[in-house]
């Protein structure tokens, strides 16, 4: 099937995004957003009418991507083209629960000796012993009904291809071309960001990405208000002419309680992250909340009545309720100065950071770090529990600056150093068209809203 013309015009090969997704795990706020949306929208419609989703294709330059290197580049020079493979009359077999590759080969009438030869070809074929239910193997036979070739998807952008030529078996990795077109969408929050984003045509993964970008500045459980708005430019990915999934958010605006936040994806040299228009990284040196929590069960209060001791005692931190076993992350880079158990604090961890800052995490079910260990922002250091003097599972979190307890929700967080010199100039050049487009999108959104308000009958 021929690829549509509008896709051809904007075709763009992209690289594997797994490394980026791993970095995105460091921002815990995305999952919090999903939970908040589900809670707020529990009694509303379970999903928007697909006709209401309004992402639009736009014409903007797609940021350059790094070319394939190393093994990937060698694979692209393989003897068998993807075009030839696509024209093959494949016989597909989906792996069932408990089924082995041995059983699949027997079922297809191929010898176990052939299977052993394939597994011995290289490291990729050796990994075929770790197949999972739902995986698909494609086979082609020759005119005598014997094995000719086989392919197996290693991921969304690669095939492992095994081919037999006479008595010789060979295996190589074939790249599957993925192209990106740019789309835009926007929405206004009425009850929850989750429902507004769904109405704007965004899936769960994109909602999480949006929350990850702005999670250092906006608490998506406590700060969201009716009338907040968002606009974004993002990738829609296609493989072999068919829609695959939404890709990366390239630029976004979020207006929260009248305050505007903007971010543009920038990748050059050692930098690969979302940057604000002034050149500062959207990330802060500390996470605002060190876990995916359901709600705050007790706030910062110097004169709180202790629920167990029944007397006034300072509550020098915040209690985040979350299910037992929920991972707790280090709020920033640092060194574990205490990992122990006490009657009052239960299992607890203290982390020392730069700038005379110490963060404290109490009442774990278990600790996953040891005293003296170096930790990174977003690294799991324990799990939520109810050890110590508590009435239920939660995380007690403290933020101490120069020995003085500060409210973790309101303390100003140290900022990451901004881009400078050539990097700043490159970012400004790359971000300019994206920011201009976001401004136009916001203006169009405001104009549309004004028309709606004008058309509404006066009461």
Buried (B, 14 or more C-beta within 10 A) or exposed (E): EEBEEEBEEBBBEBBBBEEBEEEBEBBBBBBBBBBBBEEBBEEEEEEBEEEEBEBEEEEBEBBEEEEBEEEBEEBBEBEBEBEEBEEBEBEEBEBEEEBEBEEBBEEBEBEEEBBEBBBEBBEBBEEBEEBEEEBEBBBBBEEEEEBBBBBBBBEEBBBBBBBBEEEEBBBBBBBBBBBBBBBBBBBBBEBBBBBBBBBBBBEBBBBBBBBBBBBBBBBBBEBBEEEBBBBBBBBBBBBEEEEBBBBBBBBBBBBBEEEEBBBBBBBBEEEEBBBBBEBBBBBBBBBBBBBBBBBBBBEBBEEBEEEEEEEEBEBBBBBBBBEEEBBBBBBBBBBBBBBEEEEEBBBBBBBBBEEEBBBBBBBBBEBBBEEEBEBEBBBEBBBBBBBBBBEEBBBBBBBBBEEEBBBBBEBEBBEBEBBEEEBBEBBBEBBEBBBEBBEEBBEEBEEEEEEEEEEEEEE
